[in-house]
């Protein structure tokens, strides 16, 4: 199984981006999924998660009300809609798969990241 994130980029503060994460190798609908982010010199941190049904989500407090995680089963893809972006959201964003249906199951598989840069 491989997870591939894409859709990052450079945006001004207040703008929006919608990174996506595609899974190949098998269907991933039975497991919860999530997004993490990492800036140089810091540990990777949790951003958002969604359970296998798509009905239950959770977010880190700093993105609540601005970011929305969703999943499209036909496309085997997870999205992170990011609105009202702030310079402090600048990071490499990684998608991850849980070992379980979620939304609180442990994560055990990470994909390649996509860079998000927010200018002030």
N, CA, C and O atoms as CSV, one atom per row, in Angstrom:
chain,resi,resn,atom,element,x,y,z
A,1,UNK,N,N,0.849,-1.190,0.000
A,1,UNK,CA,C,0.000,0.000,0.000
A,1,UNK,C,C,0.882,1.236,0.000
A,1,UNK,O,O,1.874,1.316,0.724
A,2,UNK,N,N,0.500,2.191,-0.824
A,2,UNK,CA,C,1.213,3.461,-0.847
A,2,UNK,C,C,0.220,4.602,-0.698
A,2,UNK,O,O,-0.877,4.571,-1.257
A,3,UNK,N,N,0.621,5.602,0.061
A,3,UNK,CA,C,-0.165,6.812,0.209
A,3,UNK,C,C,0.606,7.951,-0.426
A,3,UNK,O,O,1.783,8.154,-0.128
A,4,UNK,N,N,-0.047,8.688,-1.290
A,4,UNK,CA,C,0.610,9.780,-1.997
A,4,UNK,C,C,-0.185,11.054,-1.808
A,4,UNK,O,O,-1.332,11.155,-2.243
A,5,UNK,N,N,0.435,12.030,-1.155
A,5,UNK,CA,C,-0.208,13.328,-0.948
A,5,UNK,C,C,0.188,14.288,-2.053
A,5,UNK,O,O,1.312,14.250,-2.552
A,6,UNK,N,N,-0.738,15.141,-2.427
A,6,UNK,CA,C,-0.485,16.168,-3.433
A,6,UNK,C,C,-1.429,17.325,-3.190
A,6,UNK,O,O,-2.322,17.245,-2.346
A,7,UNK,N,N,-1.228,18.408,-3.938
A,7,UNK,CA,C,-2.150,19.515,-3.829
A,7,UNK,C,C,-1.711,20.636,-2.918
A,7,UNK,O,O,-2.463,21.582,-2.684
A,8,UNK,N,N,-0.486,20.537,-2.395
A,8,UNK,CA,C,0.034,21.652,-1.623
A,8,UNK,C,C,0.414,22.792,-2.552
A,8,UNK,O,O,0.181,22.736,-3.759
A,9,UNK,N,N,1.008,23.832,-1.964
A,9,UNK,CA,C,1.426,24.954,-2.798
A,9,UNK,C,C,1.691,26.188,-1.977
A,9,UNK,O,O,1.795,26.137,-0.751
A,10,UNK,N,N,1.798,27.298,-2.677
A,10,UNK,CA,C,2.043,28.604,-2.055
A,10,UNK,C,C,0.772,29.434,-2.150
A,10,UNK,O,O,0.181,29.560,-3.222
A,11,UNK,N,N,0.359,29.992,-1.034
A,11,UNK,CA,C,-0.862,30.788,-0.994
A,11,UNK,C,C,-0.675,31.936,-0.007
A,11,UNK,O,O,0.100,31.833,0.944
A,12,UNK,N,N,-1.384,33.012,-0.243
A,12,UNK,CA,C,-1.334,34.131,0.691
A,12,UNK,C,C,-2.205,33.852,1.902
A,12,UNK,O,O,-3.146,33.061,1.838
A,13,UNK,N,N,-1.887,34.498,2.985
A,13,UNK,CA,C,-2.683,34.373,4.196
A,13,UNK,C,C,-4.143,34.704,3.877
A,13,UNK,O,O,-4.438,35.660,3.159
A,14,UNK,N,N,-5.049,33.887,4.430
A,14,UNK,CA,C,-6.462,34.050,4.149
A,14,UNK,C,C,-6.952,33.212,3.000
A,14,UNK,O,O,-8.158,33.086,2.788
A,15,UNK,N,N,-6.032,32.638,2.254
A,15,UNK,CA,C,-6.391,31.822,1.102
A,15,UNK,C,C,-6.733,30.393,1.477
A,15,UNK,O,O,-6.807,30.040,2.654
A,16,UNK,N,N,-6.943,29.564,0.436
A,16,UNK,CA,C,-7.359,28.184,0.634
A,16,UNK,C,C,-6.532,27.232,-0.219
A,16,UNK,O,O,-6.029,27.595,-1.282
A,17,UNK,N,N,-6.406,26.014,0.272
A,17,UNK,CA,C,-5.800,24.912,-0.468
A,17,UNK,C,C,-6.570,23.646,-0.128
A,17,UNK,O,O,-7.236,23.568,0.904
A,18,UNK,N,N,-6.470,22.660,-1.006
A,18,UNK,CA,C,-7.153,21.393,-0.762
A,18,UNK,C,C,-6.232,20.228,-1.121
A,18,UNK,O,O,-6.375,19.634,-2.190
A,19,UNK,N,N,-5.297,19.902,-0.245
A,19,UNK,CA,C,-4.453,18.744,-0.515
A,19,UNK,C,C,-5.284,17.460,-0.554
A,19,UNK,O,O,-6.330,17.356,0.087
A,20,UNK,N,N,-4.793,16.493,-1.320
A,20,UNK,CA,C,-5.449,15.197,-1.400
A,20,UNK,C,C,-4.439,14.093,-1.143
A,20,UNK,O,O,-3.230,14.291,-1.265
A,21,UNK,N,N,-4.951,12.937,-0.789
A,21,UNK,CA,C,-4.113,11.769,-0.502
A,21,UNK,C,C,-4.753,10.565,-1.154
A,21,UNK,O,O,-5.875,10.188,-0.815
A,22,UNK,N,N,-4.049,9.965,-2.081
A,22,UNK,CA,C,-4.554,8.797,-2.787
A,22,UNK,C,C,-3.860,7.538,-2.292
A,22,UNK,O,O,-2.654,7.532,-2.046
A,23,UNK,N,N,-4.624,6.494,-2.153
A,23,UNK,CA,C,-4.088,5.205,-1.713
A,23,UNK,C,C,-4.071,4.233,-2.881
A,23,UNK,O,O,-5.054,4.107,-3.611
A,24,UNK,N,N,-2.977,3.566,-3.046
A,24,UNK,CA,C,-2.872,2.560,-4.099
A,24,UNK,C,C,-2.456,1.232,-3.484
A,24,UNK,O,O,-1.839,1.200,-2.419
A,25,UNK,N,N,-2.780,0.187,-4.126
A,25,UNK,CA,C,-2.400,-1.128,-3.649
A,25,UNK,C,C,-3.564,-1.908,-3.087
A,25,UNK,O,O,-3.617,-3.130,-3.229
A,26,UNK,N,N,-4.493,-1.230,-2.454
A,26,UNK,CA,C,-5.707,-1.860,-1.961
A,26,UNK,C,C,-6.681,-0.765,-1.569
A,26,UNK,O,O,-6.300,0.402,-1.479
A,27,UNK,N,N,-7.918,-1.123,-1.338
A,27,UNK,CA,C,-8.880,-0.141,-0.870
A,27,UNK,C,C,-8.636,0.135,0.605
A,27,UNK,O,O,-8.241,-0.757,1.355
A,28,UNK,N,N,-8.867,1.347,1.008
A,28,UNK,CA,C,-8.546,1.743,2.368
A,28,UNK,C,C,-9.788,2.121,3.154
A,28,UNK,O,O,-9.696,2.749,4.209
A,29,UNK,N,N,-10.954,1.737,2.638
A,29,UNK,CA,C,-12.176,2.226,3.241
A,29,UNK,C,C,-12.442,1.631,4.617
A,29,UNK,O,O,-13.271,2.154,5.361
A,30,UNK,N,N,-11.743,0.529,4.975
A,30,UNK,CA,C,-12.023,-0.087,6.261
A,30,UNK,C,C,-11.295,0.600,7.408
A,30,UNK,O,O,-11.598,0.346,8.573
A,31,UNK,N,N,-10.344,1.462,7.090
A,31,UNK,CA,C,-9.545,2.108,8.128
A,31,UNK,C,C,-9.783,3.609,8.188
A,31,UNK,O,O,-10.145,4.244,7.198
A,32,UNK,N,N,-9.569,4.157,9.382
A,32,UNK,CA,C,-9.579,5.598,9.513
A,32,UNK,C,C,-8.354,6.212,8.858
A,32,UNK,O,O,-7.347,5.535,8.649
A,33,UNK,N,N,-8.441,7.491,8.536
A,33,UNK,CA,C,-7.358,8.197,7.882
A,33,UNK,C,C,-7.123,9.526,8.583
A,33,UNK,O,O,-7.968,10.008,9.338
A,34,UNK,N,N,-5.966,10.103,8.321
A,34,UNK,CA,C,-5.690,11.387,8.956
A,34,UNK,C,C,-4.630,12.184,8.234
A,34,UNK,O,O,-4.021,11.726,7.267
A,35,UNK,N,N,-4.427,13.395,8.732
A,35,UNK,CA,C,-3.391,14.293,8.241
A,35,UNK,C,C,-2.521,14.759,9.404
A,35,UNK,O,O,-3.004,15.029,10.504
A,36,UNK,N,N,-1.240,14.844,9.125
A,36,UNK,CA,C,-0.265,15.384,10.061
A,36,UNK,C,C,0.524,16.477,9.346
A,36,UNK,O,O,0.460,16.601,8.123
A,37,UNK,N,N,1.265,17.266,10.115
A,37,UNK,CA,C,2.142,18.261,9.501
A,37,UNK,C,C,3.427,18.371,10.291
A,37,UNK,O,O,3.486,18.051,11.478
A,38,UNK,N,N,4.457,18.834,9.597
A,38,UNK,CA,C,5.759,18.944,10.222
A,38,UNK,C,C,6.505,20.146,9.661
A,38,UNK,O,O,6.533,20.371,8.451
A,39,UNK,N,N,7.108,20.912,10.562
A,39,UNK,CA,C,7.977,22.020,10.174
A,39,UNK,C,C,9.401,21.658,10.560
A,39,UNK,O,O,9.601,20.854,11.471
A,40,UNK,N,N,10.396,22.230,9.891
A,40,UNK,CA,C,11.789,21.885,10.190
A,40,UNK,C,C,12.125,22.096,11.662
A,40,UNK,O,O,11.807,23.133,12.244
A,41,UNK,N,N,12.763,21.108,12.243
A,41,UNK,CA,C,13.196,21.215,13.624
A,41,UNK,C,C,12.152,20.821,14.654
A,41,UNK,O,O,12.419,20.841,15.856
A,42,UNK,N,N,10.959,20.461,14.183
A,42,UNK,CA,C,9.898,20.068,15.109
A,42,UNK,C,C,9.374,18.683,14.754
A,42,UNK,O,O,9.549,18.199,13.635
A,43,UNK,N,N,8.736,18.068,15.720
A,43,UNK,CA,C,8.148,16.758,15.480
A,43,UNK,C,C,6.876,16.886,14.639
A,43,UNK,O,O,6.219,17.926,14.610
A,44,UNK,N,N,6.564,15.797,13.966
A,44,UNK,CA,C,5.328,15.740,13.208
A,44,UNK,C,C,4.152,15.826,14.181
A,44,UNK,O,O,4.165,15.180,15.229
A,45,UNK,N,N,3.142,16.614,13.839
A,45,UNK,CA,C,2.015,16.802,14.748
A,45,UNK,C,C,0.695,16.501,14.042
A,45,UNK,O,O,0.561,16.657,12.828
A,46,UNK,N,N,-0.252,16.076,14.829
A,46,UNK,CA,C,-1.568,15.706,14.335
A,46,UNK,C,C,-2.349,16.939,13.880
A,46,UNK,O,O,-2.278,18.001,14.499
A,47,UNK,N,N,-3.094,16.773,12.785
A,47,UNK,CA,C,-3.935,17.856,12.289
A,47,UNK,C,C,-5.411,17.448,12.289
A,47,UNK,O,O,-6.249,18.143,12.863
A,48,UNK,N,N,-5.727,16.325,11.647
A,48,UNK,CA,C,-7.125,15.936,11.508
A,48,UNK,C,C,-7.225,14.442,11.264
A,48,UNK,O,O,-6.283,13.810,10.787
A,49,UNK,N,N,-8.401,13.881,11.604
A,49,UNK,CA,C,-8.644,12.462,11.379
A,49,UNK,C,C,-10.097,12.240,11.026
A,49,UNK,O,O,-10.971,13.025,11.394
A,50,UNK,N,N,-10.345,11.152,10.302
A,50,UNK,CA,C,-11.700,10.775,9.910
A,50,UNK,C,C,-11.820,9.261,10.035
A,50,UNK,O,O,-10.879,8.529,9.725
A,51,UNK,N,N,-12.980,8.796,10.489
A,51,UNK,CA,C,-13.133,7.360,10.663
A,51,UNK,C,C,-13.495,6.679,9.351
A,51,UNK,O,O,-13.646,7.335,8.320
A,52,UNK,N,N,-13.633,5.374,9.399
A,52,UNK,CA,C,-13.859,4.610,8.170
A,52,UNK,C,C,-15.198,4.933,7.525
A,52,UNK,O,O,-15.343,4.815,6.308
A,53,UNK,N,N,-16.181,5.340,8.328
A,53,UNK,CA,C,-17.504,5.645,7.781
A,53,UNK,C,C,-17.566,7.036,7.176
A,53,UNK,O,O,-18.451,7.338,6.376
A,54,UNK,N,N,-16.624,7.876,7.564
A,54,UNK,CA,C,-16.657,9.267,7.110
A,54,UNK,C,C,-17.539,10.160,7.952
A,54,UNK,O,O,-17.652,11.354,7.672
A,55,UNK,N,N,-18.166,9.610,8.977
A,55,UNK,CA,C,-19.121,10.383,9.773
A,55,UNK,C,C,-18.498,11.013,11.015
A,55,UNK,O,O,-19.069,11.945,11.581
A,56,UNK,N,N,-17.365,10.531,11.438
A,56,UNK,CA,C,-16.750,11.044,12.656
A,56,UNK,C,C,-15.385,11.627,12.342
A,56,UNK,O,O,-14.549,10.976,11.716
A,57,UNK,N,N,-15.166,12.855,12.779
A,57,UNK,CA,C,-13.898,13.529,12.534
A,57,UNK,C,C,-13.385,14.158,13.822
A,57,UNK,O,O,-14.143,14.352,14.773
A,58,UNK,N,N,-12.113,14.469,13.846
A,58,UNK,CA,C,-11.543,15.231,14.955
A,58,UNK,C,C,-10.399,16.082,14.433
A,58,UNK,O,O,-9.771,15.747,13.428
A,59,UNK,N,N,-10.134,17.183,15.122
A,59,UNK,CA,C,-9.136,18.142,14.668
A,59,UNK,C,C,-8.320,18.665,15.839
A,59,UNK,O,O,-8.779,18.683,16.981
A,60,UNK,N,N,-7.109,19.085,15.532
A,60,UNK,CA,C,-6.342,19.832,16.524
A,60,UNK,C,C,-7.022,21.194,16.686
A,60,UNK,O,O,-7.591,21.725,15.733
A,61,UNK,N,N,-6.962,21.746,17.879
A,61,UNK,CA,C,-7.708,22.975,18.170
A,61,UNK,C,C,-7.341,24.121,17.221
A,61,UNK,O,O,-8.200,24.930,16.867
A,62,UNK,N,N,-6.099,24.192,16.819
A,62,UNK,CA,C,-5.644,25.333,16.021
A,62,UNK,C,C,-6.249,25.393,14.615
A,62,UNK,O,O,-6.165,26.431,13.960
A,63,UNK,N,N,-6.848,24.312,14.146
A,63,UNK,CA,C,-7.430,24.321,12.797
A,63,UNK,C,C,-8.943,24.165,12.803
A,63,UNK,O,O,-9.572,24.214,11.746
A,64,UNK,N,N,-9.525,23.981,13.959
A,64,UNK,CA,C,-10.988,23.816,14.038
A,64,UNK,C,C,-11.701,25.043,13.464
A,64,UNK,O,O,-11.360,26.187,13.765
A,65,UNK,N,N,-12.698,24.764,12.632
A,65,UNK,CA,C,-13.433,25.845,11.994
A,65,UNK,C,C,-12.801,26.340,10.704
A,65,UNK,O,O,-13.425,27.095,9.959
A,66,UNK,N,N,-11.559,25.922,10.429
A,66,UNK,CA,C,-10.878,26.359,9.209
A,66,UNK,C,C,-10.587,25.186,8.270
A,66,UNK,O,O,-10.645,25.344,7.050
A,67,UNK,N,N,-10.279,24.030,8.816
A,67,UNK,CA,C,-9.938,22.851,8.015
A,67,UNK,C,C,-11.068,21.831,8.085
A,67,UNK,O,O,-11.749,21.712,9.103
A,68,UNK,N,N,-11.258,21.101,6.996
A,68,UNK,CA,C,-12.245,20.029,6.943
A,68,UNK,C,C,-11.640,18.807,6.262
A,68,UNK,O,O,-11.152,18.890,5.135
A,69,UNK,N,N,-11.675,17.683,6.951
A,69,UNK,CA,C,-11.200,16.434,6.370
A,69,UNK,C,C,-12.390,15.665,5.807
A,69,UNK,O,O,-13.462,15.637,6.410
A,70,UNK,N,N,-12.195,15.045,4.654
A,70,UNK,CA,C,-13.260,14.270,4.034
A,70,UNK,C,C,-12.640,13.139,3.225
A,70,UNK,O,O,-11.431,13.118,2.993
A,71,UNK,N,N,-13.476,12.204,2.801
A,71,UNK,CA,C,-12.956,11.092,2.020
A,71,UNK,C,C,-13.943,10.711,0.926
A,71,UNK,O,O,-15.156,10.793,1.115
A,72,UNK,N,N,-13.420,10.300,-0.203
A,72,UNK,CA,C,-14.206,9.850,-1.346
A,72,UNK,C,C,-13.851,8.390,-1.603
A,72,UNK,O,O,-12.742,8.077,-2.037
A,73,UNK,N,N,-14.794,7.509,-1.334
A,73,UNK,CA,C,-14.504,6.080,-1.408
A,73,UNK,C,C,-14.287,5.622,-2.845
A,73,UNK,O,O,-13.426,4.781,-3.102
A,74,UNK,N,N,-15.055,6.164,-3.778
A,74,UNK,CA,C,-14.896,5.765,-5.177
A,74,UNK,C,C,-13.503,6.093,-5.703
A,74,UNK,O,O,-12.963,5.404,-6.568
A,75,UNK,N,N,-12.938,7.166,-5.153
A,75,UNK,CA,C,-11.628,7.610,-5.607
A,75,UNK,C,C,-10.498,7.099,-4.726
A,75,UNK,O,O,-9.325,7.300,-5.044
A,76,UNK,N,N,-10.838,6.438,-3.616
A,76,UNK,CA,C,-9.809,5.988,-2.669
A,76,UNK,C,C,-8.924,7.152,-2.239
A,76,UNK,O,O,-7.701,7.034,-2.175
A,77,UNK,N,N,-9.562,8.268,-1.949
A,77,UNK,CA,C,-8.841,9.514,-1.698
A,77,UNK,C,C,-9.373,10.208,-0.453
A,77,UNK,O,O,-10.571,10.175,-0.169
A,78,UNK,N,N,-8.476,10.829,0.277
A,78,UNK,CA,C,-8.815,11.659,1.426
A,78,UNK,C,C,-8.398,13.096,1.114
A,78,UNK,O,O,-7.339,13.329,0.531
A,79,UNK,N,N,-9.225,14.045,1.502
A,79,UNK,CA,C,-8.956,15.456,1.247
A,79,UNK,C,C,-8.825,16.218,2.568
A,79,UNK,O,O,-9.348,15.806,3.603
A,80,UNK,N,N,-8.119,17.329,2.493
A,80,UNK,CA,C,-8.049,18.270,3.617
A,80,UNK,C,C,-8.316,19.654,3.049
A,80,UNK,O,O,-7.425,20.279,2.475
A,81,UNK,N,N,-9.534,20.126,3.207
A,81,UNK,CA,C,-9.883,21.470,2.775
A,81,UNK,C,C,-9.377,22.453,3.817
A,81,UNK,O,O,-9.785,22.410,4.978
A,82,UNK,N,N,-8.487,23.336,3.394
A,82,UNK,CA,C,-7.877,24.298,4.310
A,82,UNK,C,C,-8.282,25.697,3.897
A,82,UNK,O,O,-7.902,26.168,2.825
A,83,UNK,N,N,-9.049,26.360,4.741
A,83,UNK,CA,C,-9.498,27.727,4.501
A,83,UNK,C,C,-8.889,28.678,5.523
A,83,UNK,O,O,-8.380,28.256,6.561
A,84,UNK,N,N,-8.949,29.954,5.213
A,84,UNK,CA,C,-8.433,30.990,6.123
A,84,UNK,C,C,-7.025,30.650,6.595
A,84,UNK,O,O,-6.722,30.712,7.787
A,85,UNK,N,N,-6.192,30.298,5.666
A,85,UNK,CA,C,-4.852,29.853,6.009
A,85,UNK,C,C,-4.031,30.968,6.648
A,85,UNK,O,O,-4.170,32.144,6.314
A,86,UNK,N,N,-3.173,30.557,7.574
A,86,UNK,CA,C,-2.305,31.471,8.310
A,86,UNK,C,C,-0.846,31.092,8.057
A,86,UNK,O,O,-0.554,29.941,7.730
A,87,UNK,N,N,0.069,32.046,8.205
A,87,UNK,CA,C,1.492,31.694,8.031
A,87,UNK,C,C,1.933,30.538,8.917
A,87,UNK,O,O,2.795,29.754,8.520
A,88,UNK,N,N,1.363,30.418,10.096
A,88,UNK,CA,C,1.747,29.324,10.995
A,88,UNK,C,C,1.247,27.960,10.533
A,88,UNK,O,O,1.596,26.944,11.134
A,89,UNK,N,N,0.440,27.919,9.485
A,89,UNK,CA,C,0.036,26.641,8.893
A,89,UNK,C,C,1.093,26.106,7.929
A,89,UNK,O,O,0.979,24.980,7.446
A,90,UNK,N,N,2.109,26.899,7.651
A,90,UNK,CA,C,3.172,26.467,6.752
A,90,UNK,C,C,3.870,25.231,7.300
A,90,UNK,O,O,4.351,25.228,8.433
A,91,UNK,N,N,3.920,24.181,6.486
A,91,UNK,CA,C,4.507,22.903,6.912
A,91,UNK,C,C,4.460,21.925,5.741
A,91,UNK,O,O,3.856,22.199,4.705
A,92,UNK,N,N,5.099,20.800,5.929
A,92,UNK,CA,C,4.897,19.666,5.034
A,92,UNK,C,C,3.748,18.851,5.618
A,92,UNK,O,O,3.777,18.469,6.788
A,93,UNK,N,N,2.754,18.593,4.804
A,93,UNK,CA,C,1.571,17.872,5.253
A,93,UNK,C,C,1.635,16.425,4.769
A,93,UNK,O,O,1.907,16.156,3.599
A,94,UNK,N,N,1.378,15.501,5.696
A,94,UNK,CA,C,1.425,14.074,5.420
A,94,UNK,C,C,0.060,13.449,5.692
A,94,UNK,O,O,-0.611,13.798,6.664
A,95,UNK,N,N,-0.337,12.532,4.832
A,95,UNK,CA,C,-1.524,11.747,5.143
A,95,UNK,C,C,-1.084,10.436,5.791
A,95,UNK,O,O,0.051,9.991,5.621
A,96,UNK,N,N,-1.993,9.840,6.523
A,96,UNK,CA,C,-1.677,8.619,7.254
A,96,UNK,C,C,-2.911,7.742,7.361
A,96,UNK,O,O,-4.045,8.218,7.325
A,97,UNK,N,N,-2.658,6.457,7.492
A,97,UNK,CA,C,-3.734,5.483,7.644
A,97,UNK,C,C,-3.698,4.891,9.043
A,97,UNK,O,O,-2.629,4.637,9.598
A,98,UNK,N,N,-4.869,4.676,9.599
A,98,UNK,CA,C,-4.964,4.066,10.927
A,98,UNK,C,C,-4.964,2.548,10.842
A,98,UNK,O,O,-5.269,1.955,9.807
A,99,UNK,N,N,-4.620,1.957,11.939
A,99,UNK,CA,C,-4.753,0.507,12.099
A,99,UNK,C,C,-6.068,0.255,12.828
A,99,UNK,O,O,-6.088,-0.125,13.999
A,100,UNK,N,N,-7.148,0.471,12.118
A,100,UNK,CA,C,-8.465,0.342,12.703
A,100,UNK,C,C,-9.431,1.322,12.070
A,100,UNK,O,O,-9.047,2.120,11.215
A,101,UNK,N,N,-10.678,1.263,12.487
A,101,UNK,CA,C,-11.711,2.077,11.850
A,101,UNK,C,C,-11.715,3.528,12.311
A,101,UNK,O,O,-12.343,4.374,11.675
A,102,UNK,N,N,-11.028,3.825,13.402
A,102,UNK,CA,C,-10.919,5.198,13.871
A,102,UNK,C,C,-12.157,5.683,14.571
A,102,UNK,O,O,-13.044,4.871,14.837
A,103,UNK,N,N,-12.283,7.008,14.902
A,103,UNK,CA,C,-11.296,8.028,14.587
A,103,UNK,C,C,-10.133,8.131,15.580
A,103,UNK,O,O,-9.284,9.012,15.438
A,104,UNK,N,N,-10.081,7.261,16.564
A,104,UNK,CA,C,-8.999,7.336,17.547
A,104,UNK,C,C,-8.044,6.144,17.482
A,104,UNK,O,O,-7.221,5.963,18.380
A,105,UNK,N,N,-8.143,5.344,16.447
A,105,UNK,CA,C,-7.219,4.225,16.296
A,105,UNK,C,C,-5.809,4.742,16.035
A,105,UNK,O,O,-5.652,5.854,15.532
A,106,UNK,N,N,-4.784,3.968,16.363
A,106,UNK,CA,C,-3.412,4.424,16.122
A,106,UNK,C,C,-3.083,4.449,14.629
A,106,UNK,O,O,-3.613,3.663,13.844
A,107,UNK,N,N,-2.209,5.356,14.268
A,107,UNK,CA,C,-1.764,5.457,12.886
A,107,UNK,C,C,-0.558,4.543,12.689
A,107,UNK,O,O,0.321,4.466,13.547
A,108,UNK,N,N,-0.525,3.851,11.548
A,108,UNK,CA,C,0.589,2.930,11.327
A,108,UNK,C,C,1.191,3.024,9.927
A,108,UNK,O,O,2.112,2.274,9.604
A,109,UNK,N,N,0.696,3.916,9.107
A,109,UNK,CA,C,1.234,4.046,7.758
A,109,UNK,C,C,1.178,5.511,7.338
A,109,UNK,O,O,0.124,6.144,7.393
A,110,UNK,N,N,2.329,6.041,6.917
A,110,UNK,CA,C,2.397,7.436,6.467
A,110,UNK,C,C,2.824,7.473,5.002
A,110,UNK,O,O,3.579,6.624,4.527
A,111,UNK,N,N,2.320,8.474,4.313
A,111,UNK,CA,C,2.708,8.667,2.926
A,111,UNK,C,C,3.724,9.778,2.784
A,111,UNK,O,O,4.168,10.363,3.771
A,112,UNK,N,N,4.086,10.062,1.549
A,112,UNK,CA,C,4.950,11.198,1.271
A,112,UNK,C,C,4.185,12.488,1.502
A,112,UNK,O,O,2.961,12.523,1.376
A,113,UNK,N,N,4.889,13.522,1.832
A,113,UNK,CA,C,4.249,14.775,2.166
A,113,UNK,C,C,4.099,15.711,0.989
A,113,UNK,O,O,4.643,15.488,-0.092
A,114,UNK,N,N,3.341,16.770,1.235
A,114,UNK,CA,C,3.181,17.838,0.265
A,114,UNK,C,C,3.387,19.166,0.987
A,114,UNK,O,O,2.841,19.381,2.069
A,115,UNK,N,N,4.170,20.048,0.388
A,115,UNK,CA,C,4.524,21.304,1.037
A,115,UNK,C,C,3.396,22.320,0.910
A,115,UNK,O,O,2.857,22.544,-0.174
A,116,UNK,N,N,3.053,22.925,2.035
A,116,UNK,CA,C,2.098,24.031,2.071
A,116,UNK,C,C,2.825,25.243,2.644
A,116,UNK,O,O,3.366,25.190,3.748
A,117,UNK,N,N,2.830,26.320,1.892
A,117,UNK,CA,C,3.491,27.545,2.325
A,117,UNK,C,C,2.489,28.685,2.273
A,117,UNK,O,O,1.875,28.941,1.238
A,118,UNK,N,N,2.331,29.368,3.407
A,118,UNK,CA,C,1.394,30.477,3.507
A,118,UNK,C,C,2.193,31.757,3.751
A,118,UNK,O,O,2.892,31.877,4.757
A,119,UNK,N,N,2.087,32.690,2.844
A,119,UNK,CA,C,2.831,33.939,2.973
A,119,UNK,C,C,1.972,34.990,3.667
A,119,UNK,O,O,0.747,35.003,3.544
A,120,UNK,N,N,2.641,35.858,4.388
A,120,UNK,CA,C,1.913,36.895,5.136
A,120,UNK,C,C,1.723,38.148,4.302
A,120,UNK,O,O,1.133,39.120,4.773
